[in-house]
Amino acid sequence: MKEWKTGKRIVKYVPDYIVFDLETTGTNYKSDRIIEISAVKVKDAIVTDTFSTLVNPQCPIPYYATRVNGITDEMVKDAPLLTDVLPQFLEFIADHVLIGHNIHTFDLRFIYKAAQELLQAEVPNDYLDTLYMARQCLPQLSHHKLTDLAEYYQINTTGAHRALQDCIMNQQCYEQMAKLQKEMPLLLCPKCGGELCRRSGKFGAFYGCSNYPTCRYTRKI
Protein backbone atom coordinates (compact mmCIF):
# COMPACT_ATOMS: atom_id res chain seq x y z
CA MET A 1 0.00 0.00 0.00
CA LYS A 2 1.35 3.42 -0.95
CA GLU A 3 2.39 5.73 1.85
CA TRP A 4 1.12 9.23 1.09
CA LYS A 5 3.28 12.16 2.15
CA THR A 6 1.65 14.66 4.49
CA GLY A 7 2.96 17.80 6.13
CA LYS A 8 4.17 18.09 9.68
CA ARG A 9 2.43 19.97 12.46
CA ILE A 10 4.41 23.04 13.49
CA VAL A 11 3.89 25.27 16.51
CA LYS A 12 5.94 28.40 15.85
CA TYR A 13 4.24 31.48 14.41
CA VAL A 14 4.62 32.16 10.68
CA PRO A 15 3.56 35.50 9.08
CA ASP A 16 2.69 34.10 5.63
CA TYR A 17 0.06 31.37 5.55
CA ILE A 18 -3.37 30.20 4.45
CA VAL A 19 -6.24 29.71 6.87
CA PHE A 20 -8.75 27.15 5.65
CA ASP A 21 -11.95 25.58 6.90
CA LEU A 22 -14.46 22.97 5.75
CA GLU A 23 -18.11 22.34 6.35
CA THR A 24 -19.16 18.71 5.99
CA THR A 25 -22.16 16.38 6.21
CA GLY A 26 -20.77 14.91 9.42
CA THR A 27 -17.65 14.19 11.46
CA ASN A 28 -16.48 10.91 9.91
CA TYR A 29 -13.91 11.63 7.19
CA LYS A 30 -14.24 8.09 5.85
CA SER A 31 -17.97 8.31 5.09
CA ASP A 32 -19.08 11.95 5.32
CA ARG A 33 -18.59 14.52 2.56
CA ILE A 34 -17.39 18.08 2.12
CA ILE A 35 -20.11 20.67 1.41
CA GLU A 36 -18.07 23.89 1.66
CA ILE A 37 -14.40 24.85 1.34
CA SER A 38 -13.04 28.29 2.17
CA ALA A 39 -9.58 29.76 2.62
CA VAL A 40 -7.92 33.13 3.13
CA LYS A 41 -4.37 33.88 1.97
CA VAL A 42 -2.28 35.98 4.34
CA LYS A 43 1.04 37.78 3.84
CA ASP A 44 2.73 39.64 6.67
CA ALA A 45 -0.43 39.17 8.74
CA ILE A 46 -2.62 40.87 6.09
CA VAL A 47 -5.34 39.02 4.13
CA THR A 48 -4.52 39.28 0.42
CA ASP A 49 -6.93 36.84 -1.24
CA THR A 50 -9.86 34.53 -0.54
CA PHE A 51 -11.25 31.25 -1.86
CA SER A 52 -14.74 30.05 -1.05
CA THR A 53 -17.30 27.73 -2.60
CA LEU A 54 -20.13 25.43 -1.71
CA VAL A 55 -19.73 21.82 -2.88
CA ASN A 56 -22.44 19.46 -4.10
CA PRO A 57 -21.95 16.29 -2.00
CA GLN A 58 -24.24 14.24 -4.28
CA CYS A 59 -26.16 13.06 -1.23
CA PRO A 60 -28.73 14.55 1.15
CA ILE A 61 -27.32 16.76 3.91
CA PRO A 62 -28.38 15.40 7.31
CA TYR A 63 -30.59 17.59 9.46
CA TYR A 64 -28.03 17.73 12.27
CA ALA A 65 -25.38 19.08 9.88
CA THR A 66 -27.72 21.76 8.53
CA ARG A 67 -28.60 22.71 12.10
CA VAL A 68 -24.90 23.46 12.75
CA ASN A 69 -23.81 25.21 9.55
CA GLY A 70 -27.10 26.29 7.97
CA ILE A 71 -26.25 24.70 4.61
CA THR A 72 -29.21 23.01 2.94
CA ASP A 73 -29.73 20.65 0.00
CA GLU A 74 -31.26 23.54 -1.94
CA MET A 75 -28.12 25.64 -1.45
CA VAL A 76 -25.76 23.01 -2.87
CA LYS A 77 -27.89 21.50 -5.63
CA ASP A 78 -26.24 23.65 -8.34
CA ALA A 79 -22.83 23.88 -6.66
CA PRO A 80 -19.76 22.32 -8.34
CA LEU A 81 -18.64 18.81 -7.45
CA LEU A 82 -15.59 18.16 -5.31
CA THR A 83 -13.76 16.75 -8.35
CA ASP A 84 -13.90 20.26 -9.84
CA VAL A 85 -13.37 22.23 -6.63
CA LEU A 86 -10.47 20.33 -5.11
CA PRO A 87 -7.90 21.08 -7.87
CA GLN A 88 -8.74 24.78 -7.55
CA PHE A 89 -8.30 24.64 -3.79
CA LEU A 90 -4.96 22.83 -4.04
CA GLU A 91 -3.76 25.39 -6.58
CA PHE A 92 -4.82 28.19 -4.21
CA ILE A 93 -2.94 26.79 -1.21
CA ALA A 94 0.16 25.84 -3.29
CA ASP A 95 2.99 25.19 -0.82
CA HIS A 96 1.85 27.60 1.90
CA VAL A 97 1.71 26.68 5.57
CA LEU A 98 -1.89 25.86 6.45
CA ILE A 99 -3.63 27.24 9.53
CA GLY A 100 -6.92 25.96 10.90
CA HIS A 101 -8.83 25.10 14.05
CA ASN A 102 -8.84 21.37 14.82
CA ILE A 103 -7.48 20.60 11.35
CA HIS A 104 -5.05 18.00 12.71
CA THR A 105 -7.84 15.52 13.47
CA PHE A 106 -10.67 16.82 11.27
CA ASP A 107 -10.31 19.06 8.19
CA LEU A 108 -7.00 17.69 6.97
CA ARG A 109 -8.27 14.12 7.12
CA PHE A 110 -11.07 15.06 4.72
CA ILE A 111 -8.62 16.85 2.41
CA TYR A 112 -6.05 14.04 2.45
CA LYS A 113 -8.67 11.41 1.66
CA ALA A 114 -10.24 13.45 -1.14
CA ALA A 115 -6.89 14.33 -2.73
CA GLN A 116 -5.74 10.72 -2.68
CA GLU A 117 -8.98 9.19 -3.98
CA LEU A 118 -9.99 11.82 -6.54
CA LEU A 119 -6.65 13.11 -7.76
CA GLN A 120 -4.08 10.55 -6.59
CA ALA A 121 -2.34 13.57 -5.11
CA GLU A 122 -0.49 14.33 -1.91
CA VAL A 123 -0.95 17.41 0.27
CA PRO A 124 2.51 17.87 1.84
CA ASN A 125 1.91 21.31 3.34
CA ASP A 126 3.10 21.87 6.89
CA TYR A 127 0.35 23.14 9.15
CA LEU A 128 -0.41 24.79 12.47
CA ASP A 129 -3.52 23.84 14.41
CA THR A 130 -4.90 26.77 16.40
CA LEU A 131 -6.71 24.40 18.78
CA TYR A 132 -3.34 23.28 20.16
CA MET A 133 -2.10 26.87 20.10
CA ALA A 134 -5.14 28.01 22.09
CA ARG A 135 -4.64 25.32 24.75
CA GLN A 136 -1.06 26.50 25.13
CA CYS A 137 -1.67 30.25 25.04
CA LEU A 138 -5.05 30.45 26.81
CA PRO A 139 -5.09 27.70 29.47
CA GLN A 140 -7.46 29.78 31.60
CA LEU A 141 -10.34 29.17 29.17
CA SER A 142 -12.58 26.23 30.05
CA HIS A 143 -13.24 25.51 26.37
CA HIS A 144 -11.18 26.24 23.26
CA LYS A 145 -13.72 26.18 20.44
CA LEU A 146 -13.16 28.81 17.78
CA THR A 147 -16.14 30.81 18.97
CA ASP A 148 -14.72 30.74 22.52
CA LEU A 149 -11.48 32.28 21.24
CA ALA A 150 -13.31 34.88 19.16
CA GLU A 151 -15.47 35.91 22.11
CA TYR A 152 -12.40 36.14 24.34
CA TYR A 153 -10.77 38.53 21.86
CA GLN A 154 -14.07 40.37 21.21
CA ILE A 155 -14.09 39.30 17.56
CA ASN A 156 -17.46 39.27 15.78
CA THR A 157 -18.85 35.71 15.66
CA THR A 158 -21.78 36.47 13.35
CA GLY A 159 -21.95 33.78 10.69
CA ALA A 160 -19.93 31.26 12.70
CA HIS A 161 -19.90 27.69 11.31
CA ARG A 162 -19.79 28.89 7.73
CA ALA A 163 -16.37 28.18 6.32
CA LEU A 164 -15.29 31.64 5.14
CA GLN A 165 -16.42 33.41 8.29
CA ASP A 166 -14.63 30.82 10.42
CA CYS A 167 -11.46 31.46 8.40
CA ILE A 168 -11.73 35.19 9.01
CA MET A 169 -12.33 34.71 12.73
CA ASN A 170 -9.51 32.23 13.07
CA GLN A 171 -7.03 34.45 11.24
CA GLN A 172 -7.67 37.20 13.76
CA CYS A 173 -7.47 34.80 16.72
CA TYR A 174 -4.21 33.36 15.40
CA GLU A 175 -2.59 36.77 15.20
CA GLN A 176 -3.77 37.63 18.71
CA MET A 177 -2.50 34.36 20.19
CA ALA A 178 0.83 34.85 18.43
CA LYS A 179 1.45 37.89 20.63
CA LEU A 180 1.14 35.67 23.69
CA GLN A 181 3.18 32.86 22.19
CA LYS A 182 6.13 35.17 21.55
CA GLU A 183 6.35 35.76 25.31
CA MET A 184 6.24 32.07 26.18
CA PRO A 185 9.20 29.68 26.39
CA LEU A 186 8.92 27.24 23.51
CA LEU A 187 11.19 24.26 22.89
CA LEU A 188 11.25 23.36 19.20
CA CYS A 189 12.34 20.13 17.56
CA PRO A 190 15.46 20.79 15.44
CA LYS A 191 14.39 18.13 12.94
CA CYS A 192 10.78 19.05 12.14
CA GLY A 193 9.87 22.26 13.98
CA GLY A 194 7.32 20.59 16.24
CA GLU A 195 7.11 21.27 19.95
CA LEU A 196 9.29 19.30 22.35
CA CYS A 197 7.20 17.93 25.21
CA ARG A 198 8.40 16.57 28.54
CA ARG A 199 7.81 12.83 28.80
CA SER A 200 8.69 9.97 31.11
CA GLY A 201 10.37 6.80 29.93
CA LYS A 202 12.08 3.66 31.16
CA PHE A 203 15.25 5.59 31.90
CA GLY A 204 13.64 8.73 33.28
CA ALA A 205 12.28 12.01 31.95
CA PHE A 206 13.19 13.31 28.50
CA TYR A 207 11.97 15.69 25.81
CA GLY A 208 10.19 14.10 22.84
CA CYS A 209 8.79 15.61 19.65
CA SER A 210 5.04 16.23 19.60
CA ASN A 211 5.00 14.89 16.03
CA TYR A 212 5.87 11.38 17.18
CA PRO A 213 5.78 8.81 15.57
CA THR A 214 6.42 10.77 12.35
CA CYS A 215 9.37 12.41 14.06
CA ARG A 216 11.22 10.42 16.72
CA TYR A 217 13.61 13.11 17.94
CA THR A 218 14.37 13.01 21.66
CA ARG A 219 16.61 15.04 23.93
CA LYS A 220 17.85 14.55 27.45
CA ILE A 221 16.57 16.91 30.12
TIRO-657163 format. One line per 8 residues: for each residue y, x, z of N, C-alpha, C. Coordinates in steps of 0.02 Angstrom, whole numbers. Last residue first. Layout:
% residues N
Y:X:Z:Y:X:Z:Y:X:Z | ...;
//
This chain:
% residues 221
786:846:1466:846:828:1506:866:889:1547 | 735:888:1300:728:892:1373:793:873:1407 | 716:775:1167:752:830:1197:743:830:1272 | 645:721:1010:650:718:1083:688:780:1107 | 619:626:863:655:680:897:657:668:972 | 557:542:775:521:561:836:555:618:874 | 598:402:683:620:468:703:589:485:770 | 515:291:680:538:321:617:562:392:629;
479:230:799:440:289:778:463:320:712 | 641:283:856:569:294:859:533:229:839 | 776:270:865:744:250:801:670:266:799 | 819:325:980:811:252:980:780:227:916 | 739:475:1031:781:440:983:766:365:984 | 739:525:1204:705:509:1142:750:469:1096 | 745:639:1336:784:598:1290:744:588:1226 | 642:624:1485:666:660:1425:711:612:1385;
548:647:1637:600:614:1598:622:658:1538 | 371:693:1634:437:682:1664:486:649:1617 | 255:700:1564:280:763:1595:351:755:1623 | 236:573:1518:183:604:1558:208:665:1596 | 403:503:1528:340:518:1496:292:551:1544 | 545:401:1511:498:434:1556:432:444:1520 | 708:420:1434:642:391:1440:599:431:1489 | 868:390:1374:829:420:1427:762:383:1435;
904:400:1201:896:360:1261:853:396:1311 | 1017:436:1075:965:464:1118:963:426:1183 | 1046:340:929:1063:355:998:1004:385:1034 | 1042:419:764:1029:366:812:1049:387:882 | 1050:525:679:1113:493:699:1104:435:746 | 940:601:643:952:539:607:1017:504:626 | 946:729:708:907:719:647:927:658:608 | 1017:728:825:1040:773:772:1002:764:706;
1063:579:904:1007:617:878:1031:663:822 | 1192:579:1027:1168:562:960:1111:608:940 | 1257:506:1167:1213:559:1145:1181:539:1079 | 1413:468:1222:1362:446:1176:1321:506:1152 | 1528:404:1338:1484:460:1320:1426:435:1277 | 1667:309:1274:1603:312:1309:1564:374:1289 | 1776:294:1197:1788:318:1266:1724:326:1305 | 1730:239:1082:1759:307:1078:1771:337:1147;
1696:110:1120:1643:159:1110:1669:231:1109 | 1818:45:1122:1783:57:1184:1731:112:1176 | 1845:43:986:1894:73:1031:1863:88:1099 | 1739:-30:937:1742:42:921:1792:77:967 | 1768:-160:969:1718:-125:1010:1719:-50:997 | 1861:-186:865:1881:-188:936:1832:-150:980 | 1782:-174:752:1839:-129:760:1863:-128:832 | 1691:-279:778:1668:-210:770:1725:-161:782;
1773:-392:773:1740:-374:836:1718:-301:834 | 1809:-391:637:1860:-383:688:1830:-363:756 | 1683:-410:580:1723:-351:562:1776:-338:615 | 1647:-534:631:1612:-475:653:1649:-411:637 | 1734:-622:564:1735:-617:636:1705:-551:660 | 1690:-600:432:1760:-587:450:1767:-578:526 | 1556:-642:440:1573:-573:420:1643:-554:443 | 1574:-776:472:1541:-732:521:1555:-658:504;
1631:-819:353:1671:-821:414:1640:-777:468 | 1520:-803:267:1582:-765:257:1625:-763:320 | 1417:-891:323:1409:-818:316:1475:-780:310 | 1443:-997:459:1445:-990:386:1453:-915:373 | 1451:-979:593:1384:-995:565:1387:-1010:491 | 1619:-1039:615:1563:-996:635:1497:-1024:608 | 1732:-1111:591:1689:-1097:535:1631:-1051:551 | 1830:-1032:713:1824:-1089:667:1782:-1070:607;
1856:-930:799:1785:-943:783:1775:-1004:738 | 1977:-804:810:1964:-873:789:1891:-882:768 | 1968:-700:951:1965:-704:878:1944:-775:859 | 1971:-651:1081:2018:-703:1060:2026:-705:984 | 1870:-572:1124:1926:-538:1093:1979:-587:1066 | 1785:-672:1170:1807:-620:1217:1869:-585:1190 | 1757:-740:1053:1796:-774:1105:1823:-723:1155 | 1681:-642:988:1744:-666:958:1788:-699:1011;
1571:-632:1073:1614:-574:1062:1682:-596:1036 | 1518:-760:1060:1537:-736:1126:1586:-677:1119 | 1487:-764:925:1541:-807:948:1564:-787:1019 | 1379:-675:924:1440:-658:889:1499:-700:913 | 1306:-655:1088:1309:-686:1022:1376:-669:990 | 1280:-602:1214:1312:-559:1163:1305:-589:1093 | 1307:-653:1383:1275:-662:1318:1314:-621:1267 | 1379:-603:1489:1312:-629:1503:1272:-641:1439;
1469:-451:1487:1458:-517:1459:1387:-540:1472 | 1468:-321:1533:1489:-373:1580:1479:-443:1553 | 1441:-235:1430:1385:-255:1473:1403:-310:1522 | 1501:-195:1300:1523:-253:1341:1466:-277:1386 | 1441:-85:1239:1513:-84:1252:1536:-138:1300 | 1303:-118:1230:1325:-53:1257:1398:-56:1280 | 1302:-242:1174:1266:-232:1237:1288:-167:1271 | 1370:-213:1055:1400:-257:1105:1367:-249:1173;
1278:-133:987:1343:-105:1005:1376:-146:1060 | 1177:-225:965:1164:-167:1008:1229:-136:1032 | 1250:-308:879:1220:-336:939:1206:-280:989 | 1287:-233:768:1338:-245:820:1311:-280:882 | 1200:-107:696:1192:-176:720:1240:-188:778 | 1221:-16:553:1240:-20:623:1237:-94:643 | 1124:78:432:1157:18:458:1172:24:532 | 1090:152:272:1094:155:344:1134:95:370;
1002:88:132:1066:95:167:1056:104:242 | 895:68:46:893:126:92:957:136:133 | 802:-43:-12:871:-47:14:876:7:67 | 706:-43:-165:716:-24:-95:790:-35:-77 | 625:-164:-272:679:-117:-256:681:-102:-181 | 565:-266:-341:528:-204:-329:576:-147:-314 | 628:-386:-346:656:-332:-388:616:-268:-385 | 558:-476:-266:591:-500:-327:611:-444:-375;
499:-400:-162:459:-449:-199:492:-468:-265 | 602:-313:-115:536:-287:-134:499:-336:-179 | 707:-400:-90:717:-345:-136:650:-318:-161 | 650:-486:7:672:-512:-57:679:-456:-109 | 625:-396:113:571:-434:83:590:-459:13 | 756:-348:142:702:-302:122:647:-339:85 | 820:-469:179:842:-431:121:788:-384:96 | 749:-509:294:753:-554:236:771:-515:173;
776:-397:373:706:-414:356:703:-461:296 | 913:-402:390:885:-350:348:812:-364:330 | 927:-516:478:953:-516:410:920:-463:365 | 835:-470:600:841:-533:563:862:-523:491 | 837:-351:668:776:-392:673:779:-457:634 | 959:-295:628:900:-252:636:836:-293:636 | 1061:-387:633:1030:-374:568:966:-333:573 | 1141:-429:738:1068:-442:741:1034:-431:674;
1274:-422:635:1255:-441:703:1183:-465:702 | 1314:-275:536:1298:-346:545:1275:-359:616 | 1347:-159:408:1362:-181:477:1344:-255:481 | 1291:-23:311:1293:-95:322:1305:-109:396 | 1364:103:214:1334:85:278:1343:11:289 | 1339:97:35:1380:93:95:1337:82:158 | 1290:106:-92:1260:150:-41:1299:149:24 | 1303:-61:-140:1292:8:-164:1259:50:-109;
1346:-190:-120:1340:-147:-61:1329:-74:-80 | 1349:-239:-252:1410:-241:-211:1404:-192:-152 | 1218:-227:-294:1270:-188:-329:1333:-184:-287 | 1160:-318:-208:1142:-248:-202:1191:-203:-239 | 1220:-436:-258:1232:-415:-189:1217:-341:-181 | 1167:-441:-386:1239:-437:-378:1257:-412:-308 | 1029:-455:-359:1054:-395:-393:1129:-386:-386 | 1034:-585:-290:1016:-523:-255:1039:-460:-292;
1062:-689:-381:1112:-668:-332:1097:-599:-304 | 949:-711:-459:1013:-695:-492:1063:-665:-443 | 852:-738:-366:837:-688:-418:900:-667:-455 | 905:-845:-297:908:-779:-266:894:-724:-316 | 1002:-951:-407:941:-932:-373:947:-861:-345 | 1162:-1034:-382:1116:-988:-417:1054:-973:-374 | 1180:-1212:-348:1194:-1141:-333:1145:-1097:-371 | 1160:-1345:-355:1183:-1312:-417:1199:-1238:-406;
1116:-1372:-225:1075:-1394:-282:1095:-1361:-347 | 1184:-1344:-110:1151:-1288:-143:1115:-1308:-208 | 1238:-1463:-63:1282:-1406:-72:1250:-1350:-113 | 1127:-1546:-46:1177:-1563:-97:1221:-1503:-114 | 1066:-1489:65:1032:-1487:0:1082:-1500:-57 | 1195:-1406:164:1150:-1461:147:1117:-1449:79 | 1251:-1315:302:1235:-1312:230:1181:-1364:215 | 1279:-1304:437:1314:-1355:398:1299:-1355:324;
1213:-1221:524:1261:-1190:477:1298:-1240:434 | 1143:-1308:616:1173:-1245:638:1228:-1223:590 | 1099:-1416:543:1135:-1430:605:1171:-1367:629 | 1024:-1355:445:1088:-1386:426:1131:-1399:488 | 914:-1322:525:954:-1269:494:1023:-1296:475 | 863:-1446:560:887:-1402:613:928:-1344:586 | 824:-1500:436:880:-1529:473:908:-1482:525 | 787:-1381:306:770:-1419:366:832:-1444:403;
812:-1401:137:838:-1366:195:822:-1408:257 | 682:-1400:14:728:-1436:58:750:-1393:116 | 691:-1269:-110:653:-1308:-61:703:-1346:-18 | 766:-1177:-178:712:-1212:-214:664:-1246:-165 | 878:-1123:-126:814:-1098:-100:754:-1128:-135 | 1020:-1066:-201:973:-1122:-205:904:-1097:-183 | 1152:-1002:-107:1091:-987:-144:1046:-1048:-143 | 1329:-967:-107:1271:-1006:-85:1212:-988:-130;
1415:-813:-88:1386:-865:-130:1333:-903:-93 | 1529:-679:-87:1502:-737:-52:1475:-788:-101 | 1617:-535:-53:1563:-563:-93:1535:-622:-55 | 1775:-447:-58:1726:-493:-27:1675:-515:-79 | 1876:-303:-13:1842:-346:-62:1793:-391:-25 | 1940:-237:89:1964:-226:21:1932:-272:-31 | 1993:-231:254:1951:-267:207:1981:-260:137 | 2008:-78:339:2044:-131:304:1996:-164:254;
1951:36:393:1959:-22:437:1996:-80:405 | 1933:118:282:1982:137:333:2001:76:376 | 1872:-19:198:1889:52:192:1945:67:241 | 1746:-139:174:1799:-114:217:1809:-39:205 | 1690:-291:107:1694:-219:99:1755:-193:136 | 1588:-420:164:1656:-396:157:1655:-320:154 | 1474:-548:110:1488:-479:131:1562:-464:122 | 1344:-672:111:1414:-652:109:1422:-581:133;
1232:-792:56:1243:-720:67:1317:-707:62 | 1126:-928:92:1195:-903:83:1196:-829:98 | 994:-953:102:1033:-1005:70:1108:-985:64 | 832:-881:102:904:-869:106:941:-926:70 | 690:-953:187:726:-930:128:801:-924:140 | 534:-920:277:597:-954:266:637:-920:210 | 424:-832:285:415:-898:255:481:-935:241 | 463:-710:336:404:-712:293:399:-779:255;
566:-728:424:581:-696:360:523:-698:311 | 604:-863:515:546:-824:495:556:-793:426 | 708:-950:544:710:-882:573:652:-837:552 | 779:-1047:407:745:-1038:471:745:-966:492 | 851:-1044:293:819:-1108:311:784:-1105:378 | 1004:-948:324:935:-958:300:909:-1027:320 | 1139:-842:289:1117:-906:317:1050:-921:285 | 1187:-673:324:1148:-723:287:1146:-788:326;
1310:-546:305:1279:-598:345:1242:-646:299 | 1390:-384:320:1358:-438:283:1324:-486:330 | 1513:-263:297:1485:-312:344:1452:-366:302 | 1514:-99:246:1510:-168:222:1478:-211:277 | 1632:38:268:1569:3:278:1571:-65:244 | 1718:165:347:1705:134:282:1636:103:283 | 1716:217:476:1775:178:454:1767:143:387 | 1588:207:600:1608:231:534:1666:187:509;
1525:247:762:1574:212:720:1585:247:653 | 1352:271:791:1420:297:793:1464:261:742 | 1225:225:770:1263:194:825:1336:217:826 | 1106:173:644:1152:221:674:1191:186:729 | 947:153:582:999:121:623:1041:175:656 | 912:199:412:904:209:484:962:174:521 | 841:106:273:890:148:306:875:155:380 | 678:121:195:733:82:224:781:130:259;
557:128:69:608:164:108:661:116:132 | 394:65:81:462:56:55:511:92:100 | 240:119:37:286:119:92:357:118:64 | 111:27:-43:171:67:-48:213:62:15 | -60:42:0:0:0:0:62:44:0;
//
